[in-house]
Amino acid sequence: MPTTGRRRKNRISIQYAVPRRGIPGASALRRWAALGPSEVTLRIVGAREGRRLNRLFRKKDRATNVLSFSYGKKRGDVVLCHPVIAREARAQGKTLAAHYAHLVVHGVLHLRGYDHENAQEAARMERAEVGILARLGFGDPYAVK
């Protein structure tokens, strides 16, 4: 018996432009990116590619932790720069998994229209991040230790 409606599934693909050593597993990355029906590519890059993309698209000549590229409603790419994420996790006293989870969620929220260009938008985005991360079993990434 056919159903009348189809559930859209998440299509989350992962690309590795760096060796996978130290990077959370693909199943964890997919789980963190699954914020409802969407089509997302997570690309894990090194510092050179991260810097090149940040310079090209944001006019900032340095690698950054996460970049999001939206291609329409709930579709796009999230680029994660592994060396920057690993360095930040160490400096902030966080586990690598917790920091990756936060940045994956952050990047996917950008694809869903969230931003942090002003204080009101930033507060809304942070509330969403904290709630999603709590459901995923992670603490508040903004809490000062």
C-alpha positions in Angstrom: 0.0 0.0 0.0 1.6 3.3 -1.1 1.8 6.2 1.4 0.5 9.6 0.4 3.5 11.5 1.7 7.2 11.0 1.5 9.6 11.9 4.3 12.6 13.8 3.1 15.7 12.3 4.4 19.0 13.9 5.3 21.6 13.5 2.6 24.8 14.2 4.4 28.1 13.5 2.6 31.5 13.8 4.1 34.7 14.7 2.2 38.1 14.4 3.7 40.9 16.6 2.2 43.2 15.6 5.1 44.1 12.3 6.8 41.3 11.1 9.0 43.5 10.5 12.0 42.0 12.4 15.0 38.9 13.5 13.2 35.6 12.2 14.7 34.0 9.4 12.8 31.6 9.8 9.9 28.6 8.5 11.8 29.2 11.1 14.5 29.6 13.9 12.0 26.4 12.9 10.2 24.5 12.7 13.5 25.6 16.2 14.5 24.7 17.6 11.0 21.2 16.0 11.0 19.0 18.9 12.1 16.0 17.9 10.0 15.6 17.3 6.3 18.6 18.7 4.5 21.3 18.1 1.9 24.7 18.9 3.4 28.3 18.2 2.5 30.8 18.4 5.3 34.3 18.9 4.0 37.2 18.5 6.4 40.2 20.5 5.1 43.7 21.5 6.1 45.0 25.0 6.9 46.0 25.8 3.3 42.6 25.1 1.9 40.9 26.7 4.9 43.0 29.9 4.4 42.4 29.9 0.6 38.6 29.7 1.0 38.5 32.3 3.8 40.6 34.7 1.7 38.5 34.1 -1.4 35.0 34.3 0.2 35.5 36.4 3.3 38.6 38.5 2.4 40.4 37.3 5.5 43.9 35.9 5.0 43.9 33.2 7.6 42.4 29.8 8.1 39.2 29.8 10.1 37.4 26.9 12.0 34.2 26.7 9.9 32.7 28.2 6.7 29.2 27.7 5.4 28.1 27.9 1.8 24.3 27.9 1.3 22.8 26.7 -2.0 19.2 27.3 -1.2 16.8 26.2 1.5 18.5 23.6 3.8 21.2 22.8 1.2 24.9 23.6 1.2 28.5 22.9 2.2 30.1 23.2 5.6 33.9 23.4 5.5 35.7 22.5 8.7 39.4 23.3 9.1 40.8 20.4 11.2 44.1 22.1 12.3 42.2 25.2 13.5 39.5 23.1 15.3 42.1 20.9 17.0 44.1 24.0 18.2 41.0 25.7 19.5 39.8 22.6 21.3 43.1 22.3 23.1 43.2 26.1 24.0 39.6 26.0 25.3 40.1 22.8 27.3 37.4 21.0 25.2 37.4 17.6 23.8 37.9 17.5 20.0 34.5 15.8 19.6 32.7 18.5 21.6 34.3 21.3 19.5 33.6 19.5 16.2 30.0 18.9 17.3 29.6 22.6 18.1 31.1 23.7 14.8 29.1 21.2 12.7 25.9 22.4 14.4 27.0 26.1 14.0 27.7 25.6 10.3 24.4 23.8 9.5 22.5 26.4 11.4 24.0 29.0 9.0 22.6 26.9 6.1 19.2 27.1 7.8 19.3 30.9 7.9 20.8 31.6 11.3 23.4 34.3 11.6 25.3 36.3 14.2 25.7 39.7 12.5 24.1 41.6 15.5 23.5 40.9 19.2 19.9 39.7 18.7 20.8 37.2 15.9 23.8 36.0 17.8 21.8 35.3 21.0 19.1 33.4 18.9 21.8 31.3 17.2 23.6 30.6 20.5 20.4 29.5 22.1 19.7 27.1 19.2 23.3 25.7 19.4 23.1 25.2 23.2 19.8 23.4 22.9 20.8 21.1 20.0 24.2 20.3 21.6 22.4 19.4 24.9 20.1 17.0 23.0 23.3 15.5 21.4 24.9 15.0 24.9 27.3 18.0 24.9 27.6 20.9 27.3 27.2 24.6 26.6 30.1 25.6 24.4 29.9 29.2 25.6 30.1 28.4 29.3 33.2 29.7 30.9 35.1 27.1 32.9 
